[in-house]
Amino acid sequence: MRQTFCSLIYSVILSPYAVDATLTGQAYHLDDANINKLIAEWGKFYPLDTTPDWCSVNLPDQDVPAVVVVVVGGAQMCFPSSYVMVPDYNKECVGCK
């Protein structure tokens, strides 16, 4: 399982219902069986691009994680990154310049 970490705190908006959340900095790629299962379950209800070039771990310029961990109302959850939007007001986030 390949994880990615980030130390910045970002407020994000989760689609499709505009739920306010915070990124934890943890992210997972499609090389984990549990993440593949989660993406497959989401794909039954919401369209997801699961082609190899969507989040390839072999191409560094397209290294988008399949799933990010967010906090909503004190609860952590894994959420497909294609449904996580980073609003413009994050320019003033902790650690940003």
N, C-alpha and C positions, 0 to 999 in steps of 0.2 A: 504494500500500500504506500502510495507516495503522497505526502502531505506537504503543504506550503504554509508558511507562517508570515504574518505581517504585524508590525508593532504599532501601526497607526490605528486610531479609533475613528471609524466612519459610521455616520448615521446613513442608513439606506432605506429605500422603499421597496417592499416586496410586492411583486405583481401576483395575481391579477387584481387584488383588492386594495392596493395602496396601504398596506400595513407598515407602520413605522418600526424599524428594527436597527440593531447595531451589529456590525461585523465583529467577530471574535478574533479574526486573523488566521483562523484555521481554514484550510481548503483541501479538498480531495480530488484526485483525478480518476479517470475511468479504469485504471489498472487494478481496482479493488472490486471484488465480486459483489460486496454489499452495496457499493455505490452504483454499480451497473443495475442491480435489482431496484434500487431507489429510483433511478432515472427511468427504468422500464415502467414502474408503477405510475410515476408522474406522466409519462407519455400516453397513458390510457385516457387521461383527462385534459392534458394541455400539450400543444404541439412542442416538441423538442427536437433540435437538430442533433442527431447522434452519429453523424458521419465522422469518419476518422479525422478529417481536417478541422472539425469543430473544436476539439480540445486535445490535440495530439501532444503526447509527452515527448515525442521525438523531435518536434520542431520548436525551437526556443522562441521564435517570434510569434507563435500561435499557442503559447502555453497558458491557455485559459482553463482554470479548474472546472470540473464538471459540477462540483457541489461546494458551497461555502457554508460555514457554520455561523449562524446568526442568533442573537438573543432578542426574543420578543416577550415582553412582560415578565422578565426574569427567567424564562425557560429557553434553553438552547435547542436549536433544531438545525438539521441539515436542509439546505434549500438549493435547488438548481441555480447555478450562477446566471443562466440566461434570463431568469426572472428576478434578478436583483438589480435595482437601479440606484446609482450613486448620484444624488442631486448636486447641483452646483454650489449650494451653501456649504459643502464640505471643504471649501477652500480655507475655512477658518478652523478646521479640525485640529486636534492635538497632534503636534509633530509636523504639521504641514507648513510650507513657506509660501 
